[in-house]
Every structure is written in C-alpha cells, then in structure tokens.
Amino acid sequence: MVMSDTKELRTIWISDSHLGCKAANPDKLLRFLKAHKCQYLFLVGDIIDIWELKRKTIHWSPECNEVIRRIIKMSRHARVVYITGNHDEFLNSYSGEKFGNIEIAEEAAHELLSGKHVLVTHGHQFDLLVRHTFVAKIGSVLYDYLIWLNQKVNIIRNKLGLKRWSLASYVKEKTKRACMFISNYESALIWEAETKGYEGVVCGHIHHAVVRQIPDQSVNSLIYPPNFLYCNCGDWIENCSVLVEHLDGKLEIMDCSGI
C-alpha cells in the first residue's frame, strides 16, 4: 500500500494501536493518519496501553507522540471520539468529558451515509476473561511473547523473500476454542446493539478485522437480527488494519501492514 496525496474519507475507525507496547506500530499508524483526512474519527479503545505503563515496560517512542499530535490536529476539522477499552480504562472516569476537541466516551452512536445507525464500542465488556483481571493480564503477557516470537519468524521469512505472516492470527484461526470465542463475542455484541435499537455495531478488542452484513454464509442467519452490520476494526499489532467509510458510503477494511 503506497501513500501519496492525502485522501479524504468520511469516517475512520481505529482500534487496538496499543501505543507504548513494544510490538506496536506507531510509525505505520502515523503514516496512515498523515495520508488521510476525514469528517469523523473514532478511536475504538486500547489506543494507549496503560497496562504496559503499570508493568514499567512501556516503549513510548517519538512516533507515539506524533500519533497523538496528529489526532489532536485532525480534531480541529473532524469529530474525534475516544472510546475507552480495557487497556486504557483509566479514561473511564472522564467519560462524557472533552479534552480540547476530543470527546471521551465508553460507547458512541454513528449514522452511516447509508442511513444505518451503528453502536461504536471497544467490546471488552463482552469478553468474560477480561472481567477476571488477573487471568486477563496473564493472557496479555503470553500474547506479548507470541508477538515477539512472530517478529523473529518474520525476520527470517523476509530474508527468504517470503510474505509477512501472523503467527497469532494463525493460532486463533486454527484453535477451535478461539473460533468459538470469536463467534460468541460477535453474537453478544450484535444482540447488545440490536437491543439498544441499532442496526449495526463497530468494535475492536479481539484483533480480528471484518466487515460482515448479516445474513451471510459464515453465520446461522436464523439466530441473528436481519440486515444487521457487524464490523471489527482489527488492530495495529498483528495486522495494522483500519476500518474506513468512503465518501460514497462504502465500508472497507484497509490493510496498512505494508506502508
């Protein structure tokens, strides 16, 4: 993906950049933000990784500062909403407040160009493991090790001329229990949004980017509300993905791993 002139989008949703985490990619996120402008920018949780700060293992690079500066600059011309996640939950106490032009919220509503009203939420509230903080933080350490191992594998693959490969994504895709978790997570979010009167939901948290119009072949449409939109932004650790709404209303997951 080559960035050249600034491209205008209607809406951008970014989640799970985990700024401050060693495996984060603030340089790629910064290049994406500099190459795009929008009318609405939703930061869908886990943007700043406060867990790393508490563990005193934070890796806050100059690029992390530049990402924050860029977001502040974008807020002068776009509506910017920072949705709190589980790794930046320290912001929950500021929900409903504004820092400059940036709104802080636990969830938000957004109307797509198509007229659909969608709920925007990080989604960790529907992950039972996250509710058990001790278990979740053990999982976070193991996940960091998996990402570290993945980086070593990709160095070797790069020298061999092979494409970048996500070990963490492979493990999740091939593990039946993980697939069941993703399915249950999606189901809980869909029904929560539908119960609140929304026609779609945009979330993050599980690092699994997708745009899905229900019904589709991947789910049992009989147990889901009809004509419902489920979107997950993905992340900036494993996949460097972002959800965007183009000026014509088209929704797309953009792969920014190569920028």
C-alpha positions as CSV (number, residue, x, y, z in Angstrom):
1,M,0.0,0.0,0.0
2,V,1.6,3.2,-1.2
3,M,0.6,6.6,0.4
4,S,0.9,9.6,-1.8
5,D,-1.5,12.5,-1.8
6,T,-3.9,13.0,1.2
7,K,-7.1,11.0,0.6
8,E,-10.4,12.2,2.0
9,L,-12.7,9.6,3.8
10,R,-16.0,10.1,5.5
11,T,-15.2,8.1,8.6
12,I,-12.2,6.3,10.1
13,W,-12.3,3.7,12.9
14,I,-9.1,2.7,14.6
15,S,-8.7,0.3,17.5
16,D,-6.0,-1.5,19.4
17,S,-3.0,0.5,18.5
18,H,-1.6,-0.2,22.0
19,L,0.8,2.8,21.9
20,G,3.5,2.1,24.5
21,C,3.6,-1.6,23.7
22,K,6.9,-2.9,22.3
23,A,5.0,-4.7,19.5
24,A,3.0,-1.6,18.4
25,N,3.4,0.0,15.1
26,P,3.0,3.8,15.7
27,D,5.2,4.6,12.6
28,K,2.7,2.9,10.3
29,L,-0.3,4.4,12.1
30,L,1.3,7.8,11.8
31,R,1.8,7.4,8.0
32,F,-1.8,6.3,7.6
33,L,-3.1,9.3,9.6
34,K,-0.9,11.7,7.7
35,A,-2.2,10.4,4.3
36,H,-5.9,10.7,5.2
37,K,-8.4,13.2,6.4
38,C,-12.0,12.6,7.4
39,Q,-15.2,14.0,8.8
40,Y,-15.4,11.5,11.7
41,L,-12.6,9.7,13.6
42,F,-13.4,7.1,16.2
43,L,-10.6,5.7,18.4
44,V,-12.2,2.4,19.4
45,G,-10.3,1.6,22.5
46,D,-6.8,0.3,23.6
47,I,-5.2,3.2,21.8
48,I,-2.8,3.8,24.7
49,D,-1.6,0.7,26.5
50,I,-1.8,1.7,30.2
51,W,-1.1,-1.9,31.2
52,E,2.4,-1.6,29.8
53,L,2.9,1.6,31.8
54,K,1.9,-0.1,35.0
55,R,4.2,-3.0,34.3
56,K,7.0,-0.4,33.7
57,T,7.7,-2.0,30.4
58,I,6.3,0.9,28.3
59,H,8.0,1.7,24.9
60,W,6.9,5.2,24.2
61,S,8.7,6.3,21.0
62,P,8.7,9.7,19.4
63,E,6.3,8.3,16.8
64,C,3.8,7.7,19.7
65,N,3.9,11.4,20.5
66,E,3.5,12.2,16.8
67,V,0.4,10.0,16.6
68,I,-1.2,11.9,19.5
69,R,-0.3,15.2,17.9
70,R,-1.8,14.1,14.6
71,I,-5.0,13.1,16.2
72,I,-5.3,16.5,18.0
73,K,-4.6,18.2,14.7
74,M,-7.3,16.2,13.0
75,S,-9.8,17.1,15.8
76,R,-9.8,20.7,14.5
77,H,-11.6,19.7,11.4
78,A,-13.3,16.4,12.3
79,R,-15.4,14.9,15.1
80,V,-13.0,12.8,17.1
81,V,-14.3,10.4,19.8
82,Y,-12.0,8.3,22.0
83,I,-13.9,5.2,23.1
84,T,-12.3,3.6,26.2
85,G,-11.1,0.0,26.1
86,N,-9.7,-2.4,28.8
87,H,-6.0,-1.3,28.3
88,D,-6.9,2.4,28.6
89,E,-9.6,2.1,31.2
90,F,-8.1,4.9,33.2
91,L,-10.0,7.2,30.9
92,N,-13.4,5.8,32.0
93,S,-13.6,8.4,34.8
94,Y,-13.5,11.1,32.1
95,S,-16.4,9.6,30.1
96,G,-18.6,12.4,28.8
97,E,-15.9,15.0,29.1
98,K,-13.9,16.6,26.3
99,F,-10.1,17.2,26.1
100,G,-9.9,20.1,23.7
101,N,-12.0,18.9,20.7
102,I,-11.7,15.2,21.6
103,E,-14.7,13.5,23.2
104,I,-14.2,10.7,25.7
105,A,-16.9,8.0,25.9
106,E,-17.5,4.4,26.8
107,E,-19.5,4.0,23.6
108,A,-20.9,6.2,20.9
109,A,-23.5,6.3,18.1
110,H,-22.8,7.0,14.5
111,E,-25.0,7.3,11.4
112,L,-23.5,5.9,8.3
113,L,-24.1,7.5,4.9
114,S,-26.4,4.6,4.1
115,G,-28.7,5.7,7.0
116,K,-27.8,2.9,9.3
117,H,-27.3,3.7,12.9
118,V,-24.4,1.8,14.5
119,L,-23.1,1.4,18.0
120,V,-19.4,2.0,18.4
121,T,-17.8,0.3,21.4
122,H,-14.4,-1.4,22.2
123,G,-16.2,-4.6,23.2
124,H,-14.2,-5.8,26.1
125,Q,-17.3,-5.7,28.2
126,F,-18.5,-8.8,26.4
127,D,-15.2,-10.8,26.9
128,L,-15.7,-12.9,30.1
129,L,-11.9,-13.4,30.5
130,V,-11.3,-9.6,30.7
131,R,-13.7,-9.4,33.6
132,H,-11.2,-11.6,35.5
133,T,-8.3,-9.1,35.6
134,F,-5.7,-11.5,36.9
135,V,-6.4,-14.1,34.2
136,A,-6.5,-11.3,31.5
137,K,-3.1,-9.9,32.5
138,I,-1.5,-13.4,32.3
139,G,-3.0,-13.7,28.9
140,S,-1.6,-10.3,28.0
141,V,2.0,-11.5,28.9
142,L,1.6,-14.7,26.9
143,Y,0.3,-12.7,24.0
144,D,3.3,-10.4,24.1
145,Y,5.6,-13.4,23.9
146,L,3.7,-14.7,20.9
147,I,4.1,-11.4,19.2
148,W,7.8,-11.3,20.0
149,L,8.2,-14.8,18.5
150,N,6.2,-13.8,15.5
151,Q,8.6,-10.9,14.8
152,K,11.6,-13.3,14.9
153,V,9.8,-15.6,12.4
154,N,9.0,-12.7,10.1
155,I,12.7,-11.6,10.1
156,I,13.6,-15.0,8.8
157,R,10.7,-15.0,6.3
158,N,11.8,-11.6,5.0
159,K,15.3,-12.8,4.4
160,L,13.9,-15.8,2.5
161,G,11.8,-13.5,0.4
162,L,8.5,-14.7,1.9
163,K,5.5,-12.6,2.8
164,R,4.8,-11.4,6.3
165,W,2.9,-14.0,8.4
166,S,0.8,-13.5,11.6
167,L,1.5,-16.4,14.0
168,A,-1.0,-15.0,16.5
169,S,-3.7,-14.9,13.8
170,Y,-2.8,-18.4,12.7
171,V,-3.1,-19.8,16.2
172,K,-6.5,-18.1,16.7
173,E,-7.8,-19.3,13.3
174,K,-6.7,-22.9,13.9
175,T,-7.8,-23.2,17.5
176,K,-11.4,-24.4,17.8
177,R,-12.0,-22.8,21.2
178,A,-10.7,-19.5,20.0
179,C,-13.0,-19.6,17.0
180,M,-15.9,-20.4,19.3
181,F,-14.9,-17.4,21.5
182,I,-14.9,-15.1,18.5
183,S,-18.3,-16.4,17.4
184,N,-19.7,-15.9,20.9
185,Y,-18.1,-12.5,21.2
186,E,-19.7,-11.3,18.0
187,S,-23.1,-12.8,19.0
188,A,-23.1,-10.9,22.3
189,L,-22.2,-7.6,20.6
190,I,-24.8,-8.0,17.9
191,W,-27.6,-8.7,20.3
192,E,-26.5,-5.9,22.7
193,A,-26.5,-3.3,19.8
194,E,-29.8,-4.7,18.4
195,T,-31.4,-4.5,21.8
196,K,-30.4,-0.8,22.1
197,G,-32.1,-0.1,18.7
198,Y,-29.0,0.0,16.5
199,E,-28.8,-1.6,13.0
200,G,-25.1,-2.3,13.3
201,V,-22.0,-2.4,15.6
202,V,-18.4,-1.4,15.2
203,C,-15.9,-2.8,17.7
204,G,-12.3,-3.9,18.3
205,H,-10.7,-5.8,21.1
206,I,-10.2,-9.2,19.6
207,H,-7.8,-8.1,16.8
208,H,-10.0,-9.8,14.1
209,A,-10.8,-7.3,11.4
210,V,-14.0,-8.0,9.4
211,V,-17.0,-6.3,7.8
212,R,-20.0,-8.6,7.8
213,Q,-23.5,-7.9,6.6
214,I,-25.9,-10.4,8.2
215,P,-27.2,-12.7,7.0
216,D,-24.2,-14.2,5.3
217,Q,-22.8,-17.7,4.8
218,S,-20.5,-17.6,7.8
219,V,-23.2,-17.5,10.4
220,N,-26.6,-19.0,11.1
221,S,-28.8,-16.2,10.0
222,L,-31.8,-17.6,11.8
223,I,-30.4,-16.6,15.2
224,Y,-29.3,-13.1,14.2
225,P,-31.4,-9.9,13.6
226,P,-31.9,-9.5,9.8
227,N,-29.9,-6.9,7.7
228,F,-27.5,-6.2,10.6
229,L,-24.0,-4.9,10.1
230,Y,-21.1,-6.2,12.2
231,C,-17.6,-4.6,11.9
232,N,-14.4,-5.1,13.7
233,C,-11.5,-2.6,13.1
234,G,-8.8,-5.1,13.8
235,D,-5.5,-3.8,15.3
236,W,-2.1,-2.2,14.9
237,I,-0.1,-5.1,16.4
238,E,-0.6,-8.1,14.3
239,N,-2.5,-6.8,11.2
240,C,-2.2,-3.0,11.0
241,S,-5.8,-2.7,9.8
242,V,-8.3,0.1,9.9
243,L,-12.0,0.3,9.1
244,V,-13.0,3.2,6.8
245,E,-16.2,4.6,5.3
246,H,-15.6,6.2,1.9
247,L,-17.3,9.3,0.7
248,D,-19.8,7.1,-1.3
249,G,-20.6,5.2,1.9
250,K,-18.7,2.0,1.1
251,L,-17.1,0.3,4.1
252,E,-13.7,-1.2,3.8
253,I,-11.0,-2.8,5.9
254,M,-7.7,-1.3,4.8
255,D,-4.5,-3.4,5.2
256,C,-1.8,-1.0,6.3
257,S,0.9,-3.6,7.1
258,G,2.9,-2.7,4.0
259,I,3.0,1.1,4.4
